[in-house]
Amino acid sequence: MFLRTLWKKEYRKYKSRRMAFGNRKKWKIHMSTVLLFLLLSVFLNVAAAAAHRSVLQQGVAEKVVRFHVLANSDREEDQNVKYQVRDAVLAWMSASFTDSGQETSPEEENDRAGTLTFLAENLSQIEAVANAVLERENMPYRATAEIAQSYFPDRTYGAVTFPAGWYEALRIRLGDADGQNWWCLLYPRLCFSDCLHAVAEGEDSASLEELLTVEEYESLLQSPGQWKIRFRWF
């Protein structure tokens, strides 16, 4: 009798432990499933946001032309002459646009294809302007100009931030082109308004807003930090 009672008591303990173990196992499986679902949701939302950001960047890239000057090196003299080349090329282009009458009407001014055609037809002249500066400053290297797809990091011009990505650009390489770069927007003509700081204000912002879709323009008003915060929230 005593043995039977003891056996029943131990069996109930064993059964209770089995049930507790089963409940813990089910709880762990349930929590693992919930965690996996949350991680999957975060991944999908971040991927969707990044894909949408990429689509907007490509839309913007198809409507603008950027300007890229690559310095020979990071030495002070190479960096200084980079800015001199920039100023000389922009001054020459501004005078050329005015002489050709491209600033006489909004329709002509807002013509990306016309800007690219002008650049393509005048690459040799742009090189000549840049090389004249290099010769004047007694630099041992020369400049090459091309229209090419270039990768740009995030870049803020005043209130607007152009997202990182590939853009068509007038690219001037000085010597080895291993130094810090300078860039701005040739079309719309942000470079000509404030080539030192490249700040989009007033008419420049208005022309940019007219050029892009509402969603594309609004995306430029969001800094990269805001997109990162949005990713974290998802």
SULLINFEN-V723991 format. One record per pair of residues at least 12 apart in sequence whose ideal C-beta (glycine too) atoms are under 10 Angstrom apart, sorted by sequence separation. I is the first residue (numbers start at 0). GAP is how many residues later the second one is. D is the distance in Angstrom with one decimal. If there is no record, write none. Layout:
I:GAP:D
I:GAP:D
//
This chain:
69:12:8.0
70:12:9.0
96:12:8.6
101:12:6.9
129:12:8.2
130:12:5.3
151:12:6.4
152:12:9.2
154:12:9.9
170:12:9.1
183:12:9.7
187:12:8.4
191:12:8.9
204:12:9.0
207:12:7.7
208:12:9.9
68:13:5.6
101:13:8.4
129:13:3.6
130:13:9.4
150:13:7.5
151:13:6.9
169:13:9.9
181:13:9.1
183:13:9.3
184:13:7.2
190:13:9.7
68:14:8.3
70:14:8.9
99:14:9.7
128:14:8.7
129:14:8.6
130:14:9.7
150:14:7.1
151:14:7.8
168:14:7.3
183:14:4.0
188:14:9.3
189:14:5.1
70:15:10.0
126:15:8.0
127:15:9.0
129:15:6.8
150:15:5.5
151:15:5.6
168:15:9.9
182:15:7.8
183:15:9.6
184:15:7.5
187:15:9.0
188:15:7.2
189:15:9.1
204:15:9.6
68:16:6.2
101:16:7.5
126:16:5.6
128:16:9.1
149:16:7.0
150:16:8.0
166:16:9.0
168:16:9.5
169:16:6.0
181:16:8.6
183:16:9.5
187:16:6.2
204:16:9.9
68:17:5.2
96:17:9.9
125:17:8.4
126:17:6.4
127:17:9.4
148:17:5.1
149:17:6.2
151:17:7.6
168:17:7.8
169:17:9.7
187:17:9.2
189:17:9.0
96:18:8.9
99:18:7.6
125:18:9.9
126:18:4.7
147:18:9.9
148:18:7.2
149:18:7.8
150:18:9.7
166:18:9.3
167:18:9.8
187:18:9.2
188:18:7.9
189:18:7.7
66:19:8.0
125:19:4.5
126:19:9.4
147:19:9.8
148:19:5.9
149:19:4.6
167:19:9.6
184:19:8.2
187:19:4.4
68:20:7.9
124:20:9.0
125:20:9.6
147:20:7.5
148:20:7.7
149:20:9.4
186:20:9.4
187:20:5.3
199:20:8.9
68:21:9.9
96:21:7.7
122:21:9.0
123:21:8.0
146:21:6.7
147:21:6.6
149:21:5.6
161:21:9.4
169:21:9.8
186:21:9.9
187:21:9.7
66:22:8.2
92:22:9.6
95:22:7.6
122:22:4.9
146:22:7.3
147:22:8.6
148:22:9.4
187:22:8.8
66:23:7.9
121:23:8.9
122:23:6.8
145:23:9.1
146:23:5.9
147:23:5.3
161:23:7.8
184:23:8.0
187:23:6.2
122:24:7.3
145:24:7.8
146:24:7.4
186:24:8.7
187:24:9.8
92:25:8.2
144:25:6.8
145:25:5.5
147:25:9.9
159:25:9.4
66:26:9.1
92:26:8.4
95:26:7.2
118:26:8.4
119:26:9.6
144:26:7.2
145:26:8.3
156:26:10.0
118:27:9.5
119:27:5.9
143:27:8.7
144:27:5.0
145:27:7.8
156:27:7.3
118:28:5.7
143:28:7.3
144:28:7.9
152:28:9.6
154:28:6.7
156:28:6.8
92:29:8.2
95:29:8.3
142:29:5.6
143:29:5.0
151:29:9.0
154:29:8.6
91:30:8.9
95:30:9.7
142:30:6.8
143:30:8.5
152:30:9.4
154:30:9.1
159:30:9.2
115:31:6.6
141:31:9.5
142:31:5.3
143:31:9.4
149:31:9.2
151:31:6.3
92:32:9.6
140:32:9.6
141:32:8.1
142:32:8.0
157:32:8.9
91:33:7.5
92:33:7.7
140:33:6.5
141:33:7.3
143:33:8.6
149:33:8.3
156:33:6.0
91:34:7.4
140:34:3.1
142:34:9.5
156:34:10.0
138:35:7.9
139:35:7.8
140:35:7.2
157:35:9.9
88:36:9.7
91:36:9.2
92:36:8.8
138:36:7.4
140:36:9.4
156:36:9.8
157:36:8.6
88:37:5.9
91:37:4.8
156:37:8.8
87:38:9.7
88:38:9.5
90:38:8.5
91:38:9.4
161:38:9.7
89:39:9.7
157:39:8.2
159:39:9.4
88:40:5.4
91:40:9.7
133:40:7.2
156:40:8.3
157:40:8.3
158:40:8.5
159:40:5.2
84:41:9.8
87:41:5.3
88:41:6.0
132:41:9.5
133:41:8.4
156:41:5.2
157:41:3.9
158:41:6.9
159:41:9.8
87:42:6.9
129:42:5.7
155:42:9.2
156:42:5.7
157:42:4.6
158:42:7.9
128:43:9.6
129:43:9.5
130:43:9.7
154:43:8.2
155:43:9.1
156:43:4.4
157:43:5.5
84:44:8.0
85:44:9.0
87:44:7.2
88:44:8.5
125:44:7.4
129:44:7.3
155:44:9.4
156:44:8.9
157:44:9.8
159:44:9.2
84:45:4.7
87:45:5.0
126:45:7.9
159:45:7.0
83:46:9.3
84:46:8.9
86:46:8.5
87:46:10.0
125:46:7.1
157:46:8.3
158:46:7.0
62:47:9.8
64:47:6.1
84:47:9.3
85:47:9.3
122:47:8.3
156:47:8.3
157:47:7.4
63:48:7.1
64:48:9.8
81:48:9.9
84:48:5.0
87:48:9.4
121:48:9.9
156:48:9.1
159:48:6.9
62:49:6.2
80:49:9.6
83:49:5.0
84:49:7.2
118:49:9.8
122:49:9.7
159:49:9.3
61:50:8.4
64:50:5.3
82:50:9.9
83:50:8.8
118:50:9.6
119:50:9.5
63:51:9.5
64:51:6.2
81:51:9.6
118:51:5.2
156:51:9.1
66:52:9.5
80:52:6.6
83:52:8.4
84:52:9.3
115:52:7.2
159:52:10.0
80:53:6.6
83:53:6.9
64:54:7.6
84:54:9.6
88:54:9.1
115:54:8.8
80:55:9.2
83:55:10.0
114:55:9.1
80:56:5.1
88:56:8.4
111:56:8.8
162:56:7.3
79:57:8.2
80:57:9.8
159:57:8.1
161:57:9.6
162:57:7.9
80:58:5.9
84:58:6.6
160:58:8.8
161:58:6.4
77:59:10.0
159:59:9.4
160:59:5.9
162:59:9.0
76:60:7.8
80:60:9.6
159:60:4.1
160:60:7.6
163:60:8.0
68:61:8.6
76:61:9.7
77:61:7.9
158:61:8.4
159:61:6.3
160:61:7.0
162:61:7.4
71:62:9.2
76:62:7.9
80:62:9.9
158:62:6.4
159:62:9.5
160:62:5.3
77:63:8.8
156:63:8.9
159:63:9.8
160:63:6.6
155:64:9.4
158:64:9.8
160:64:9.5
162:64:8.2
160:65:9.1
160:66:9.5
71:67:7.5
118:67:7.8
155:67:7.0
71:68:9.1
72:68:9.6
117:68:9.9
118:68:9.3
155:68:8.7
71:69:5.6
117:69:9.8
153:69:8.2
154:69:9.9
71:70:10.0
115:70:9.4
153:70:4.7
71:71:9.5
114:71:6.5
115:71:8.1
152:71:9.3
153:71:9.7
114:72:4.3
69:73:9.6
113:73:8.8
114:73:9.3
153:73:9.4
68:74:9.0
69:74:9.8
111:74:9.6
112:74:9.7
114:74:8.6
111:75:5.4
68:76:9.8
110:76:8.2
111:76:8.9
92:77:9.0
109:77:8.5
67:78:9.8
108:78:9.0
109:78:7.3
108:79:8.1
109:79:9.9
67:80:8.6
69:80:9.4
108:80:7.6
88:81:8.5
64:82:8.5
67:82:5.4
66:83:10.0
67:83:9.9
88:83:6.8
65:84:7.2
67:84:7.6
65:86:6.5
85:86:8.2
102:86:8.8
84:87:6.6
101:87:9.8
60:88:8.9
65:89:8.8
84:89:6.5
102:89:9.6
81:90:8.9
60:91:9.2
81:92:6.2
96:92:8.1
80:93:7.2
92:93:7.9
80:94:9.5
89:94:8.7
56:95:9.9
93:95:8.4
96:95:8.3
65:96:8.1
77:96:7.2
85:96:6.0
89:96:8.8
92:96:9.1
77:97:7.4
81:97:7.0
84:97:9.3
85:97:9.7
93:97:8.9
109:97:6.6
63:98:8.0
77:98:9.2
81:98:8.1
85:98:8.5
92:98:8.3
93:98:5.4
108:98:7.6
67:99:8.8
81:99:8.4
82:99:7.1
89:99:9.6
92:99:7.9
111:99:8.3
59:100:9.9
77:100:9.0
78:100:6.3
81:100:6.1
109:100:7.3
60:101:8.8
65:101:4.8
67:101:4.7
68:101:9.0
69:101:7.0
70:101:9.9
71:101:8.7
72:101:9.1
77:101:5.4
78:101:6.6
89:101:5.6
90:101:9.3
93:101:9.6
105:101:8.3
109:101:6.5
59:102:6.8
60:102:9.2
64:102:7.9
65:102:7.3
66:102:6.3
67:102:6.9
68:102:7.9
69:102:7.0
70:102:9.2
71:102:4.8
72:102:7.5
77:102:9.2
88:102:9.3
89:102:6.3
59:103:7.5
63:103:6.7
64:103:5.9
65:103:4.0
66:103:5.2
67:103:4.4
68:103:4.9
69:103:4.9
70:103:5.6
71:103:3.3
72:103:6.6
78:103:9.0
60:104:6.1
63:104:8.0
64:104:6.6
65:104:7.6
66:104:8.2
67:104:7.1
68:104:8.4
69:104:6.2
70:104:8.0
71:104:5.4
72:104:9.0
73:104:7.8
74:104:7.4
90:104:9.1
105:104:8.8
56:105:8.1
57:105:9.8
59:105:8.3
60:105:6.4
61:105:9.3
63:105:9.2
64:105:6.9
65:105:8.8
66:105:8.2
67:105:8.8
68:105:7.1
69:105:8.9
70:105:9.1
71:105:6.7
72:105:5.4
73:105:4.6
85:105:8.4
89:105:5.3
56:106:4.5
60:106:4.7
61:106:8.5
69:106:8.9
70:106:7.2
71:106:6.8
72:106:4.5
73:106:5.7
88:106:9.7
55:107:7.3
56:107:7.5
57:107:7.1
59:107:8.3
60:107:7.1
69:107:3.8
70:107:7.8
71:107:5.7
72:107:9.0
56:108:4.2
57:108:8.3
60:108:9.8
68:108:9.3
69:108:8.0
70:108:3.1
86:108:6.6
53:109:8.4
55:109:9.6
56:109:8.5
57:109:9.8
67:109:9.9
69:109:7.0
70:109:6.0
85:109:6.5
86:109:8.8
52:110:6.3
53:110:9.9
56:110:8.8
68:110:9.8
69:110:8.6
70:110:6.9
85:110:9.3
52:111:9.6
53:111:7.3
68:111:10.0
69:111:5.1
70:111:7.6
52:112:9.2
68:112:6.6
69:112:8.3
82:112:8.9
67:113:6.2
68:113:4.7
69:113:9.3
82:113:8.3
67:114:7.7
68:114:7.2
66:115:8.3
67:115:4.8
68:115:9.2
66:116:6.1
67:116:8.8
65:117:5.8
66:117:5.2
65:118:7.1
66:118:7.1
67:118:9.6
65:119:5.7
66:119:4.5
64:120:7.5
65:120:6.3
66:120:9.2
63:121:6.0
64:121:4.6
65:121:8.4
63:122:8.1
64:122:4.0
63:123:5.9
64:123:8.9
66:123:9.1
62:124:8.5
63:124:7.1
64:124:9.6
65:124:9.4
66:124:5.5
62:125:9.0
65:125:9.0
63:126:9.1
64:126:9.9
66:128:9.1
66:131:9.2
63:144:8.1
62:145:9.1
63:147:7.5
59:148:9.3
62:148:5.4
63:148:8.6
62:149:6.2
62:150:9.2
59:151:9.1
59:152:6.3
58:153:7.4
59:153:9.2
62:153:7.9
58:154:6.8
61:154:9.8
55:156:9.2
58:156:8.3
59:156:5.3
55:157:8.8
58:157:5.0
59:157:8.6
57:158:9.8
55:159:6.7
56:159:8.9
59:159:7.6
54:160:9.5
55:160:5.5
58:160:8.8
59:160:7.1
54:161:9.4
55:161:9.7
55:162:9.1
56:162:8.0
51:163:9.3
55:163:4.5
56:163:9.8
54:164:9.7
55:164:8.7
52:166:7.3
55:166:9.9
51:167:8.9
52:169:9.3
52:171:9.7
52:174:6.4
49:177:8.6
52:177:9.6
48:178:7.3
52:178:9.7
48:181:6.4
49:181:7.8
48:182:6.1
45:184:9.1
46:184:9.9
48:184:9.9
44:185:9.2
45:185:5.0
48:185:6.6
44:186:7.9
45:186:9.0
47:186:8.5
46:187:9.8
44:188:8.9
45:188:5.8
41:189:8.6
44:189:3.6
41:190:9.1
43:190:8.7
41:191:9.8
42:191:9.2
41:192:5.9
40:193:7.8
//
